[in-house]
């Protein structure tokens, strides 16, 4: 006779749509609780009232310590929604350890190097997608909607510029934690580890699950003029997870994408490099084509590495 814990676990593993609903519910609860925790953290660190913390988001350019208050809010939100909520679902509802989403085959030099190379190659190719998406024109009948999106895009650009203007090396380290490390771990845990896996079970098609998860991943950032680049980025993370069977490598890829961009911001502000990653113009076509070819070769090598690794395991 099965105990209640086993029955609870079976109810989520055998009913993926139900599991997806619970995962999304946990996500929103985690985001709410996490933002509240982030607000409390900002109140303690900067001696602010709760209302003052909330108002920073609407008037950050004129608020003292606004950057660090926003970092606190983002830290709390990411911690609650992308890490605590998925871990709660895994441990308490499915009763699985997070180690079930990892395997030893991924923690080797060759797949890690290939993952880094794939990610850096795509970042070059992605500049063309960023430029194209940033210049999308709507028909005249949707002019008012387009204006709303453009205003939202400008607000996000200013906020990003504010958060990535580093006055010291400590600013860069804090941003690296909040904008690169936490999202890399948390977003991959939620999107690839949980949502993509459940969609694959629900739909019975890994490719549809990968692209649908990638679309959700892009859409949840609420930035229309960055949707297409994030869609393809999410798909790359999805295939890396699907082929390797481990969250380690999409986490590495996600961290490289965010962390390298932050590093380039910092080096540009220090005068160490001349290229401004904030620009939406594409890199030279020749560079894009070369890195597209190199990235596809690395992608092919990555696929065959794990196909061979799993085949050898099946024989043993």
Backbone bond lengths (Angstrom), bond angles and torsions (degrees), N, CA, C in turn:
res aa  C-N    CA-C-N  psi(-1)  N-CA   C-N-CA  omega(-1)  CA-C   N-CA-C  phi
1 X - - - 1.470 - - 1.529 109.72 -
2 X 1.312 116.56 131.69 1.458 120.35 -178.65 1.517 110.74 -80.17
3 X 1.338 115.19 144.36 1.464 118.55 176.59 1.519 110.20 -81.99
4 X 1.333 116.15 174.54 1.474 120.49 -176.51 1.519 111.81 -63.33
5 X 1.354 116.41 -34.38 1.457 119.35 -179.68 1.516 111.61 -64.04
6 X 1.346 116.98 -41.69 1.465 120.48 178.83 1.514 111.53 -66.89
7 X 1.331 117.05 -40.16 1.465 120.98 178.30 1.521 110.87 -63.47
8 X 1.348 116.45 -40.63 1.465 120.68 178.61 1.520 110.34 -63.59
9 X 1.330 116.50 -44.28 1.467 120.92 179.17 1.525 110.67 -61.40
10 X 1.345 116.94 -45.01 1.467 121.07 -179.09 1.524 111.95 -63.50
11 X 1.335 117.11 -33.72 1.463 120.32 -178.01 1.519 111.54 -65.87
12 X 1.344 117.33 -29.29 1.462 120.16 179.49 1.519 111.86 -88.38
13 X 1.324 117.53 -35.17 1.462 119.33 -179.06 1.528 111.75 -74.98
14 X 1.323 117.39 -27.81 1.468 120.51 -178.47 1.531 113.03 -92.65
15 X 1.321 117.70 -11.65 1.465 121.66 -179.76 1.530 109.51 -127.10
16 X 1.356 117.17 79.45 1.471 120.53 -173.58 1.515 114.49 -62.36
17 X 1.354 118.49 -33.58 1.467 118.70 179.63 1.528 110.46 -67.24
18 X 1.313 116.44 -39.23 1.464 120.31 175.70 1.528 109.65 -63.08
19 X 1.317 115.54 -42.91 1.459 119.86 179.26 1.529 110.90 -61.19
20 X 1.339 117.40 -41.83 1.473 120.99 179.33 1.527 111.17 -61.52
21 X 1.331 116.35 -41.47 1.459 120.03 178.43 1.526 110.43 -61.15
22 X 1.321 117.76 -43.72 1.460 121.68 -179.61 1.534 110.72 -67.12
23 X 1.336 116.40 -38.77 1.473 120.47 178.34 1.526 110.45 -61.03
24 X 1.344 116.41 -45.89 1.470 120.79 179.89 1.525 110.68 -65.02
25 X 1.325 116.91 -39.42 1.464 120.77 177.22 1.526 110.47 -62.31
26 X 1.328 116.89 -44.72 1.469 121.06 177.53 1.529 110.73 -61.43
27 X 1.331 115.47 -38.23 1.470 120.47 179.61 1.533 110.99 -60.14
28 X 1.332 117.57 -49.31 1.465 120.30 -177.29 1.537 111.44 -68.52
29 X 1.319 116.79 -38.25 1.466 119.29 176.19 1.524 109.72 -64.17
30 X 1.334 116.35 -43.42 1.462 120.52 178.78 1.517 112.28 -62.53
31 X 1.339 116.74 -38.34 1.464 120.15 178.37 1.525 111.08 -64.88
32 X 1.333 116.83 -44.11 1.465 121.37 179.89 1.522 110.55 -62.40
33 X 1.318 116.32 -49.87 1.471 120.67 -179.08 1.526 110.55 -65.07
34 X 1.340 116.01 -40.07 1.455 120.63 -179.65 1.525 112.62 -64.56
35 X 1.333 117.11 -41.16 1.463 119.70 177.89 1.522 111.25 -65.82
36 X 1.327 116.08 -35.82 1.462 120.07 176.54 1.526 110.00 -64.83
37 X 1.336 116.87 -42.50 1.462 120.75 176.76 1.524 110.51 -63.01
38 X 1.347 117.41 -42.58 1.460 121.12 178.46 1.516 111.81 -61.46
39 X 1.333 116.67 -39.11 1.460 121.12 177.79 1.531 110.42 -65.12
40 X 1.331 117.46 -42.83 1.472 120.93 177.55 1.523 110.97 -62.13
41 X 1.330 116.01 -40.35 1.458 120.19 178.66 1.521 111.08 -62.12
42 X 1.339 116.69 -43.44 1.466 120.88 177.95 1.527 111.03 -64.88
43 X 1.331 116.89 -38.90 1.467 120.50 178.41 1.521 111.11 -61.76
44 X 1.331 116.78 -41.64 1.465 120.91 -179.18 1.521 111.96 -70.70
45 X 1.324 116.65 -40.11 1.464 120.39 -175.57 1.525 113.06 -75.28
46 X 1.342 116.60 -32.81 1.459 119.20 -171.73 1.530 113.53 -121.15
47 X 1.337 116.38 11.15 1.465 121.96 175.41 1.533 111.07 53.93
48 X 1.326 115.32 53.45 1.458 121.94 -179.75 1.521 110.22 -114.62
49 X 1.330 116.27 157.03 1.447 121.21 171.95 1.518 109.91 -83.18
50 X 1.317 116.55 163.61 1.460 120.77 -177.66 1.527 111.37 -61.17
51 X 1.335 116.56 -42.12 1.467 120.46 179.62 1.519 110.96 -64.96
52 X 1.340 116.65 -37.51 1.469 120.29 179.35 1.526 110.68 -63.48
53 X 1.324 116.20 -39.53 1.460 119.95 178.64 1.520 110.41 -63.63
54 X 1.316 117.31 -43.86 1.457 121.03 -178.81 1.527 111.37 -64.87
55 X 1.324 117.09 -34.36 1.460 120.65 -178.42 1.517 113.42 -74.37
56 X 1.345 116.57 -16.86 1.462 119.64 -179.75 1.525 110.44 -59.97
57 X 1.334 116.94 -36.87 1.460 120.28 -178.33 1.508 114.12 -62.16
58 X 1.321 117.50 -27.99 1.465 121.12 -178.50 1.530 112.67 -96.95
59 X 1.339 116.46 -12.09 1.464 119.54 -177.61 1.528 110.22 -143.21
60 X 1.344 115.07 45.57 1.460 118.86 -172.54 1.525 113.36 -67.86
61 X 1.334 117.73 -27.01 1.459 119.66 -177.22 1.527 113.01 -71.61
62 X 1.328 116.25 -18.18 1.471 119.99 -179.15 1.524 112.47 -116.59
63 X 1.316 117.74 13.09 1.468 121.06 -178.54 1.524 110.11 -107.40
64 X 1.332 117.27 132.94 1.468 119.62 177.53 1.539 110.46 -66.24
65 X 1.325 115.36 142.04 1.470 121.85 -179.95 1.534 112.95 58.96
66 X 1.325 116.70 21.24 1.465 120.53 -175.34 1.528 112.42 -59.19
67 X 1.331 116.64 -40.01 1.455 119.57 -178.28 1.528 110.78 -60.04
68 X 1.337 116.20 -42.95 1.460 120.14 -176.92 1.531 111.60 -75.29
69 X 1.317 115.95 -30.64 1.465 119.72 174.27 1.522 109.47 -64.76
70 X 1.332 116.81 -44.00 1.465 120.87 178.40 1.520 111.22 -65.85
71 X 1.324 117.07 -35.99 1.462 120.32 174.86 1.528 110.17 -61.50
72 X 1.336 117.04 -42.36 1.465 121.28 178.79 1.529 110.79 -61.01
73 X 1.330 116.05 -45.44 1.465 120.38 -179.88 1.519 111.19 -64.07
74 X 1.332 116.38 -41.88 1.455 120.00 179.94 1.525 110.74 -69.08
75 X 1.324 116.44 -37.91 1.464 120.81 177.57 1.526 110.55 -61.52
76 X 1.329 116.42 -48.22 1.459 120.67 -179.60 1.518 111.94 -62.94
77 X 1.327 116.06 -43.59 1.462 120.92 -179.15 1.528 110.96 -62.90
78 X 1.341 117.18 -46.56 1.466 121.05 -179.41 1.521 111.19 -66.17
79 X 1.319 116.34 -40.75 1.465 120.49 -179.73 1.528 110.72 -63.09
80 X 1.338 116.20 -45.10 1.454 119.86 -177.37 1.507 113.73 -72.70
81 X 1.348 116.59 -46.79 1.465 120.88 -173.09 1.514 113.78 -80.27
82 X 1.341 116.70 -38.45 1.458 119.63 -171.05 1.525 114.79 -102.67
83 X 1.317 117.50 -15.25 1.467 118.67 -179.08 1.524 111.59 -119.32
84 X 1.335 117.24 -57.77 1.468 119.27 -176.67 1.524 111.36 -65.63
85 X 1.341 117.67 -45.33 1.467 120.32 -178.55 1.531 112.36 -61.70
86 X 1.346 120.01 -49.91 1.476 119.29 177.21 1.531 112.73 -62.35
87 X 1.342 117.33 -38.94 1.463 119.59 179.10 1.527 110.89 -65.96
88 X 1.332 116.03 -38.54 1.470 119.47 176.39 1.521 110.09 -60.70
89 X 1.327 116.17 -44.77 1.461 119.86 179.43 1.527 110.65 -61.06
90 X 1.329 116.95 -47.38 1.459 120.65 -177.54 1.523 111.97 -62.63
91 X 1.344 115.90 -51.40 1.460 120.22 -172.36 1.529 112.69 -75.78
92 X 1.326 116.59 -42.30 1.464 119.83 -172.31 1.518 113.42 -89.66
93 X 1.341 118.26 -34.78 1.458 120.65 -175.12 1.520 112.37 -98.74
94 X 1.335 117.08 -50.89 1.471 118.28 177.03 1.521 111.69 -86.73
95 X 1.340 116.01 -15.10 1.457 121.81 178.67 1.530 111.38 56.27
96 X 1.337 114.40 46.25 1.461 122.05 177.36 1.521 109.22 -119.62
97 X 1.312 118.08 144.12 1.469 119.83 173.29 1.524 110.02 -76.61
98 X 1.322 116.96 153.15 1.461 119.52 179.44 1.524 110.66 -64.97
99 X 1.327 117.32 -20.58 1.464 120.96 178.46 1.535 111.88 -62.77
100 X 1.335 117.64 -17.68 1.464 120.94 177.70 1.526 111.65 -65.79
101 X 1.336 116.98 -18.17 1.464 121.29 -179.67 1.530 112.28 -94.11
102 X 1.324 116.97 6.22 1.456 121.83 -179.27 1.532 109.03 -125.31
103 X 1.323 116.17 160.26 1.463 119.75 171.10 1.520 109.84 -149.71
104 X 1.319 115.41 157.85 1.464 121.70 -174.04 1.520 113.01 -69.02
105 X 1.319 118.34 -22.24 1.472 121.13 -178.09 1.530 111.70 -65.40
106 X 1.332 116.48 -27.18 1.468 120.00 -177.60 1.524 112.11 -82.04
107 X 1.311 116.94 -23.60 1.464 120.87 -174.93 1.525 110.68 -87.01
108 X 1.308 116.58 52.88 1.459 122.93 179.50 1.524 109.44 -129.40
109 X 1.310 115.83 161.01 1.470 121.40 -172.80 1.527 112.36 -61.73
110 X 1.333 117.90 -48.20 1.473 120.69 -174.12 1.527 111.84 -60.56
111 X 1.342 120.39 -52.54 1.474 118.50 -179.70 1.523 113.45 -64.68
112 X 1.326 117.56 -33.14 1.466 119.55 178.33 1.528 110.21 -67.10
113 X 1.344 116.60 -44.83 1.475 120.33 178.71 1.531 110.29 -62.62
114 X 1.325 117.17 -43.14 1.469 120.34 178.23 1.526 111.24 -62.53
115 X 1.325 117.08 -39.38 1.471 121.30 178.53 1.517 111.10 -62.37
116 X 1.324 116.63 -45.57 1.469 120.81 178.64 1.520 110.29 -61.75
117 X 1.332 116.95 -43.43 1.462 120.71 -178.29 1.529 111.14 -66.94
118 X 1.332 116.86 -42.11 1.471 120.63 177.21 1.521 110.33 -58.71
119 X 1.319 116.44 -45.32 1.467 121.01 -177.26 1.519 111.64 -65.22
120 X 1.328 117.37 -47.44 1.464 120.50 -179.61 1.528 110.71 -64.66
121 X 1.328 117.41 -37.42 1.471 120.41 177.96 1.520 110.64 -64.27
122 X 1.346 115.44 -43.57 1.461 118.23 -179.68 1.522 111.37 -65.68
123 X 1.330 117.78 -32.76 1.469 119.98 179.79 1.534 110.46 -61.23
124 X 1.326 116.41 -35.15 1.473 119.83 175.99 1.522 110.01 -69.23
125 X 1.328 116.39 -48.94 1.473 121.01 179.44 1.528 110.65 -62.37
126 X 1.329 115.61 -35.72 1.467 121.32 -176.80 1.519 112.61 -63.00
127 X 1.327 117.07 -23.02 1.468 119.21 179.88 1.527 110.72 -60.51
128 X 1.348 117.12 -32.35 1.471 120.16 177.24 1.524 110.72 -69.56
129 X 1.332 116.65 -40.44 1.467 120.10 178.10 1.523 111.12 -66.88
130 X 1.326 116.82 -38.52 1.465 121.10 178.50 1.524 110.39 -62.33
131 X 1.344 116.32 -45.65 1.468 120.33 179.51 1.522 110.73 -62.98
132 X 1.349 116.72 -44.25 1.469 119.84 -179.44 1.520 110.87 -63.95
133 X 1.331 117.70 -47.20 1.462 121.19 -177.39 1.530 111.50 -64.69
134 X 1.334 116.33 -33.25 1.466 120.61 -178.29 1.517 112.40 -72.70
135 X 1.344 116.98 -16.03 1.468 120.01 -176.62 1.532 112.45 -113.90
136 X 1.319 117.52 17.68 1.461 120.72 178.77 1.525 110.05 -64.44
137 X 1.321 116.56 131.20 1.464 122.06 178.77 1.527 110.02 -108.27
138 X 1.319 115.46 137.94 1.460 121.39 177.05 1.528 109.80 -94.40
139 X 1.322 117.74 157.27 1.475 120.18 175.52 1.527 110.35 -65.58
140 X 1.339 117.87 157.32 1.477 121.22 -178.21 1.524 113.19 -53.84
141 X 1.323 117.86 -32.27 1.463 120.25 -178.48 1.531 112.61 -66.60
142 X 1.352 117.37 -16.92 1.465 121.48 -179.16 1.520 111.49 -111.56
143 X 1.331 115.52 25.37 1.465 120.53 -175.62 1.528 112.07 -60.64
144 X 1.329 117.75 -42.20 1.465 120.51 -177.97 1.533 110.33 -66.52
145 X 1.346 116.90 -39.37 1.458 120.84 177.66 1.523 110.58 -65.13
146 X 1.328 115.86 -41.27 1.459 120.48 178.37 1.521 111.00 -61.86
147 X 1.337 116.59 -39.43 1.464 120.66 179.75 1.529 110.61 -63.59
148 X 1.334 116.28 -39.95 1.469 120.20 178.47 1.534 110.07 -62.34
149 X 1.341 116.29 -44.75 1.462 120.32 179.54 1.528 111.35 -63.68
150 X 1.315 116.64 -40.13 1.471 120.38 -179.77 1.526 111.27 -66.93
151 X 1.329 116.35 -39.20 1.467 119.44 177.18 1.525 110.92 -65.38
152 X 1.327 115.48 -41.06 1.463 119.84 177.21 1.529 110.65 -63.50
153 X 1.317 116.13 -40.65 1.461 120.97 179.03 1.528 111.25 -63.16
154 X 1.316 116.11 -41.08 1.463 120.11 179.20 1.523 110.73 -65.97
155 X 1.325 116.94 -40.40 1.470 120.60 177.34 1.529 110.55 -61.21
156 X 1.330 116.29 -43.21 1.464 120.31 179.73 1.524 111.07 -67.89
157 X 1.322 116.88 -35.59 1.465 120.04 178.19 1.519 110.83 -63.95
158 X 1.333 116.25 -44.45 1.457 120.38 179.11 1.527 111.70 -64.87
159 X 1.339 115.77 -39.90 1.464 119.53 178.96 1.527 110.63 -65.75
160 X 1.323 116.49 -43.03 1.467 120.23 178.33 1.515 110.90 -62.52
161 X 1.316 116.35 -42.61 1.460 121.15 178.01 1.533 110.59 -61.50
162 X 1.328 116.29 -39.52 1.462 121.15 179.22 1.535 110.98 -65.24
163 X 1.332 116.22 -45.14 1.463 120.80 -176.30 1.528 112.85 -74.27
164 X 1.324 116.87 -21.82 1.460 119.78 -177.63 1.526 112.51 -109.39
165 X 1.326 116.06 20.21 1.457 120.45 170.33 1.520 106.50 -95.37
166 X 1.328 116.25 108.13 1.456 121.07 -170.41 1.527 110.43 -99.02
167 X 1.340 115.46 118.08 1.462 120.59 178.46 1.521 112.30 -84.09
168 X 1.326 117.17 -14.87 1.461 121.33 -179.38 1.522 108.65 -157.38
169 X 1.339 114.97 170.68 1.460 120.04 176.71 1.526 110.84 -64.46
170 X 1.343 116.75 -30.53 1.469 120.44 178.43 1.526 110.87 -65.38
171 X 1.317 116.81 -37.89 1.471 120.16 175.78 1.527 110.09 -58.38
172 X 1.334 115.37 -43.37 1.466 120.13 -179.84 1.526 110.89 -64.09
173 X 1.325 117.82 -41.98 1.468 121.68 -179.21 1.527 110.83 -65.18
174 X 1.348 116.60 -42.44 1.468 120.32 178.14 1.524 110.14 -63.06
175 X 1.340 116.69 -44.71 1.467 120.74 178.71 1.522 111.07 -63.17
176 X 1.331 116.95 -37.38 1.455 121.01 179.09 1.532 110.48 -61.26
177 X 1.328 116.22 -41.05 1.464 120.44 178.25 1.520 111.47 -66.27
178 X 1.347 116.17 -47.79 1.470 121.13 -172.33 1.524 112.24 -78.35
179 X 1.329 117.70 -36.41 1.462 121.24 -172.44 1.534 112.66 -100.69
180 X 1.332 117.43 -21.24 1.465 119.49 -177.57 1.526 112.93 -114.03
181 X 1.329 118.13 -54.05 1.465 120.30 -173.42 1.528 111.67 -69.28
182 X 1.348 116.93 -55.06 1.466 119.85 -177.43 1.527 113.04 -60.70
183 X 1.338 119.58 -48.13 1.468 118.90 177.45 1.529 113.17 -62.34
184 X 1.330 117.18 -37.50 1.465 119.45 -179.64 1.522 110.79 -60.93
185 X 1.318 116.36 -46.20 1.467 120.20 -179.47 1.528 110.40 -73.81
186 X 1.326 116.28 -52.02 1.458 120.70 -172.33 1.516 114.46 -70.15
187 X 1.325 117.83 -47.02 1.460 120.10 -177.69 1.529 111.52 -66.51
188 X 1.335 116.74 -35.62 1.464 117.85 177.06 1.521 111.35 -70.66
189 X 1.325 116.64 -36.72 1.466 120.01 176.31 1.524 110.61 -60.53
190 X 1.327 117.05 -44.15 1.466 120.62 -178.66 1.519 111.94 -74.55
191 X 1.338 117.08 -54.45 1.462 120.02 -170.36 1.529 112.76 -76.27
192 X 1.321 117.59 -52.65 1.449 118.95 -178.55 1.526 111.44 -82.38
193 X 1.337 117.44 -46.46 1.452 119.99 -175.58 1.514 114.00 -66.10
194 X 1.350 117.10 -38.64 1.456 119.99 -176.19 1.529 112.77 -108.30
195 X 1.337 117.27 -61.34 1.463 120.12 -171.99 1.526 111.73 -63.54
196 X 1.339 117.45 -49.56 1.468 119.56 -179.48 1.525 111.01 -61.99
197 X 1.320 116.81 -41.35 1.471 119.91 -179.66 1.523 111.29 -63.73
198 X 1.328 117.14 -41.25 1.474 119.99 -179.89 1.527 111.03 -70.82
199 X 1.326 117.19 -39.37 1.464 119.74 177.92 1.527 110.77 -64.27
200 X 1.315 116.95 -36.96 1.461 119.62 178.46 1.535 110.54 -62.70
201 X 1.327 116.24 -40.98 1.469 119.72 177.39 1.526 111.61 -68.83
202 X 1.324 116.41 -38.65 1.461 120.41 -177.51 1.522 112.10 -71.54
203 X 1.336 117.02 -39.26 1.462 121.14 -174.68 1.516 113.03 -96.40
204 X 1.324 117.38 -20.80 1.452 120.86 179.69 1.510 114.31 73.38
205 X 1.344 117.31 12.91 1.461 121.25 -178.80 1.528 108.49 -136.69
206 X 1.326 118.78 110.47 1.467 120.34 -176.81 1.522 113.73 -63.44
207 X 1.318 117.40 -33.40 1.469 120.12 -177.31 1.533 111.28 -70.33
208 X 1.318 116.61 -43.02 1.468 119.54 175.16 1.527 110.11 -62.12
209 X 1.324 116.75 -41.14 1.466 120.89 179.50 1.523 111.01 -62.74
210 X 1.328 116.85 -41.25 1.472 121.13 -179.57 1.523 110.91 -63.55
211 X 1.340 116.88 -47.57 1.467 119.98 -176.27 1.530 111.84 -74.05
212 X 1.315 117.86 -34.16 1.461 120.33 177.16 1.529 110.22 -67.88
213 X 1.332 116.43 -42.17 1.467 120.13 176.01 1.526 110.60 -63.25
214 X 1.321 116.75 -39.61 1.466 120.95 178.81 1.530 110.96 -63.15
215 X 1.341 116.12 -38.08 1.469 119.26 177.80 1.530 110.65 -65.76
216 X 1.338 116.36 -43.97 1.469 120.10 177.85 1.523 109.81 -61.60
217 X 1.328 116.16 -42.01 1.466 122.34 178.25 1.527 111.03 -58.83
218 X 1.334 117.03 -42.26 1.457 120.42 179.03 1.510 112.37 -72.62
219 X 1.338 116.38 -40.60 1.467 120.60 -175.63 1.528 112.25 -69.65
220 X 1.336 117.29 -31.91 1.460 119.98 -174.19 1.528 111.98 -70.86
221 X 1.337 116.63 -12.51 1.465 119.50 175.64 1.530 111.96 -81.27
222 X 1.344 116.87 -6.85 1.472 122.63 175.68 1.528 112.24 52.94
223 X 1.322 115.18 47.93 1.461 120.38 178.89 1.526 108.06 -139.81
224 X 1.333 115.90 94.72 1.457 120.30 -174.70 1.518 111.42 -58.40
225 X 1.331 117.12 -41.51 1.457 120.13 -175.33 1.538 112.54 -78.37
226 X 1.322 116.14 8.70 1.457 120.58 171.61 1.515 111.55 -127.68
227 X 1.336 116.80 9.18 1.462 121.26 -174.33 1.524 112.57 -65.73
228 X 1.329 118.04 -48.14 1.471 120.92 -176.26 1.524 112.23 -64.75
229 X 1.342 119.36 -47.34 1.476 118.28 176.40 1.524 112.77 -58.26
230 X 1.333 117.53 -39.98 1.469 120.19 179.41 1.527 111.10 -70.52
231 X 1.320 116.68 -32.73 1.467 120.22 176.93 1.526 110.25 -59.15
232 X 1.327 117.16 -49.95 1.461 120.61 -179.20 1.529 111.16 -69.30
233 X 1.320 116.45 -35.93 1.464 119.97 177.22 1.532 109.87 -62.96
234 X 1.331 116.40 -45.12 1.452 120.82 178.29 1.520 112.28 -62.62
235 X 1.335 116.82 -36.60 1.465 120.50 178.42 1.525 110.61 -65.73
236 X 1.321 117.00 -39.51 1.464 120.53 177.20 1.523 110.20 -62.33
237 X 1.332 116.58 -47.03 1.461 119.82 176.56 1.529 110.63 -58.26
238 X 1.341 115.32 -39.43 1.462 120.50 -178.48 1.514 112.59 -64.02
239 X 1.332 117.15 -44.41 1.462 119.67 179.59 1.530 111.24 -69.97
240 X 1.319 116.85 -35.77 1.464 119.69 176.33 1.531 110.10 -60.56
241 X 1.326 116.54 -41.36 1.460 120.40 178.38 1.529 111.32 -69.58
242 X 1.317 116.42 -44.19 1.469 120.94 -177.52 1.525 111.38 -63.58
243 X 1.313 117.89 -45.02 1.462 120.60 -177.75 1.521 112.46 -73.69
244 X 1.327 117.71 -36.28 1.464 120.55 -176.96 1.522 112.76 -87.02
245 X 1.347 116.89 -26.03 1.448 120.59 -176.94 1.510 113.15 70.73
246 X 1.337 117.10 18.00 1.456 120.97 -176.96 1.521 110.70 -139.19
247 X 1.334 116.59 139.71 1.469 121.57 176.63 1.519 112.92 -73.82
248 X 1.332 117.09 -17.32 1.460 119.56 -176.35 1.522 112.02 -55.08
249 X 1.323 117.20 -46.53 1.465 120.58 -172.94 1.530 113.53 -73.47
250 X 1.348 120.86 -42.33 1.464 117.64 172.75 1.529 112.60 -64.12
251 X 1.332 118.15 -30.34 1.466 120.22 174.88 1.522 109.88 -64.45
252 X 1.328 116.54 -44.02 1.467 120.68 177.07 1.528 110.43 -60.48
253 X 1.350 116.57 -46.01 1.469 120.85 -179.43 1.522 111.01 -61.96
254 X 1.325 116.78 -43.78 1.468 121.78 -179.29 1.526 109.99 -63.59
255 X 1.335 116.33 -43.13 1.467 120.04 -179.87 1.531 110.79 -65.03
256 X 1.329 117.16 -42.34 1.465 120.33 178.91 1.522 110.19 -60.41
257 X 1.341 116.97 -44.72 1.466 120.88 -178.96 1.527 111.48 -60.50
258 X 1.332 117.47 -50.43 1.463 120.82 -178.04 1.526 111.81 -74.86
259 X 1.342 115.81 -44.28 1.458 119.95 -175.66 1.518 112.76 -67.12
260 X 1.346 116.70 -39.79 1.461 119.47 179.86 1.528 110.54 -66.33
261 X 1.331 116.33 -38.62 1.474 119.68 177.45 1.523 110.72 -62.34
262 X 1.344 116.71 -44.23 1.469 120.11 178.27 1.527 111.04 -63.00
263 X 1.318 115.60 -41.05 1.471 119.38 179.31 1.526 110.68 -61.71
264 X 1.325 116.39 -40.26 1.465 119.99 178.94 1.519 111.20 -67.31
265 X 1.342 117.33 -37.63 1.468 120.62 172.89 1.519 110.00 -55.76
266 X 1.322 115.25 -50.41 1.467 121.68 -175.99 1.530 111.32 -63.27
267 X 1.336 116.78 -46.64 1.460 120.48 -178.99 1.528 111.36 -65.66
268 X 1.336 117.04 -35.86 1.465 120.39 177.63 1.531 110.62 -64.62
269 X 1.338 115.77 -42.33 1.462 119.91 179.10 1.527 112.17 -67.69
270 X 1.335 115.92 -27.54 1.465 120.36 177.64 1.525 112.39 -84.64
271 X 1.336 116.00 -5.14 1.460 119.78 -179.65 1.514 113.79 80.11
272 X 1.348 116.98 12.98 1.462 120.77 -177.51 1.526 112.17 -82.52
273 X 1.339 118.05 -24.61 1.461 122.28 176.46 1.523 108.56 -132.58
274 X 1.332 115.97 158.16 1.462 120.86 -177.86 1.525 112.78 -99.21
275 X 1.328 117.27 -16.14 1.468 120.03 -176.41 1.525 110.41 -85.13
276 X 1.327 116.21 128.18 1.465 122.57 179.50 1.525 108.86 -99.39
277 X 1.339 116.19 110.75 1.469 119.73 -177.67 1.519 111.98 -69.35
278 X 1.337 117.64 -12.67 1.465 119.96 178.43 1.522 111.56 -72.97
279 X 1.335 116.94 -16.88 1.456 120.47 178.92 1.536 110.14 -69.61
280 X 1.319 116.10 143.21 1.475 120.13 -179.67 1.524 112.16 -98.43
281 X 1.331 117.74 5.64 1.469 119.92 179.02 1.527 109.57 -78.09
282 X 1.329 115.83 144.34 1.461 121.62 -177.55 1.522 110.83 -74.44
283 X 1.318 114.95 153.38 1.456 120.82 173.10 1.525 109.01 -70.76
284 X 1.336 118.77 168.53 1.477 120.49 179.77 1.531 112.31 -54.21
285 X 1.325 115.69 142.07 1.464 121.36 -177.51 1.522 111.95 -56.29
286 X 1.338 116.67 -39.29 1.468 120.20 -179.82 1.527 110.87 -60.57
287 X 1.341 116.95 -41.60 1.470 120.85 179.08 1.527 110.58 -65.74
288 X 1.336 116.17 -41.10 1.462 120.70 -179.83 1.527 110.64 -62.39
289 X 1.340 116.83 -44.51 1.460 120.34 -178.72 1.531 111.73 -66.39
290 X 1.328 116.54 -40.33 1.473 120.30 179.38 1.530 110.42 -63.97
291 X 1.328 116.85 -46.30 1.463 119.53 -178.04 1.527 111.88 -74.24
292 X 1.330 117.17 -26.68 1.460 119.36 173.50 1.527 109.94 -64.19
293 X 1.324 116.73 -45.24 1.458 120.88 179.10 1.525 110.72 -64.07
294 X 1.340 116.64 -46.51 1.463 120.19 -179.55 1.530 111.13 -63.57
295 X 1.327 115.93 -39.70 1.456 119.90 179.20 1.518 112.37 -65.14
296 X 1.341 117.03 -39.51 1.469 120.74 178.45 1.523 111.05 -66.29
297 X 1.331 116.66 -38.61 1.467 120.45 176.63 1.527 110.33 -63.22
298 X 1.336 116.75 -43.74 1.462 120.88 178.94 1.529 110.62 -65.14
299 X 1.331 116.33 -37.85 1.464 121.57 177.84 1.531 110.28 -62.88
300 X 1.322 115.83 -44.46 1.462 121.74 178.46 1.524 110.24 -62.49
301 X 1.339 117.24 -43.95 1.464 121.44 179.12 1.532 110.84 -64.22
302 X 1.314 116.48 -37.91 1.466 121.87 178.30 1.529 109.87 -62.44
303 X 1.319 116.01 -47.23 1.470 121.29 -179.99 1.524 111.04 -58.89
304 X 1.324 116.11 -48.75 1.454 119.61 -177.26 1.521 112.18 -70.52
305 X 1.312 118.24 -30.63 1.469 120.66 177.46 1.530 110.10 -59.41
306 X 1.324 116.51 -47.52 1.463 119.17 -177.25 1.523 111.88 -78.59
307 X 1.308 118.15 -30.60 1.464 119.24 175.35 1.530 109.91 -61.77
308 X 1.334 115.76 -42.27 1.454 119.91 178.97 1.533 110.90 -70.19
309 X 1.340 116.78 -39.69 1.461 120.62 -178.83 1.520 111.65 -62.81
310 X 1.340 116.97 -43.39 1.463 120.15 -179.64 1.528 111.25 -73.20
311 X 1.336 117.26 -31.56 1.455 120.39 177.34 1.525 110.35 -66.03
312 X 1.322 116.41 -41.44 1.472 120.81 178.81 1.524 110.60 -65.81
313 X 1.342 117.56 -35.91 1.462 120.91 178.51 1.517 111.03 -66.65
314 X 1.334 116.15 -36.21 1.469 120.15 -178.93 1.523 110.90 -68.42
315 X 1.346 116.86 -30.64 1.461 120.43 -178.99 1.521 111.31 -75.78
316 X 1.343 116.23 -34.52 1.472 120.85 -176.80 1.538 111.77 -65.09
